[in-house]
């Protein structure tokens, strides 16, 4: 149900955003793709720590030796969530914490980190200026925004995050959300009913 993004460039170095792989088939799909394309995984990052976005972290850690990088703001929630979520899992703690303006590098590619809290306190977005795309986790969806009724959610904080950090990106920027289909900044500015831009 979650979008797991596997990014790579001409160097064949790769990064995984929000590894949701939890079934044997999902894990095989990921590892087969890595193998068949000769990729080297260099980064594992999470937009936030809701269970569906981190289920595959242990698989990546045990098979590729990568610890996840994420913002510390969601960590207090993670212990409880790993026990009460519909799928039980054993969280992998951060190799590094990510904060505003940090950079995630693999090959010739750099993702810039934006803190976009509101859906959860530690929510992050990852922006590639070179490739003109932003990975928004559960902050901004196609014509929708993240829910704010979960642990640490805050509606006005979410709206401020979206307006100040995401809608200020170039209009043609592709938006890759944590669920469902992609969009663009322009489309969300014009038509997202939750944002009232005009
Ligand atoms: Zn979420």
Boltz pocket constraint, residues with backbone or C-beta under 6 A from the ligand:
constraints:
  - pocket:
      binder: B
      contacts: [[A, 48], [A, 50], [A, 119], [A, 138]]
      max_distance: 6.0
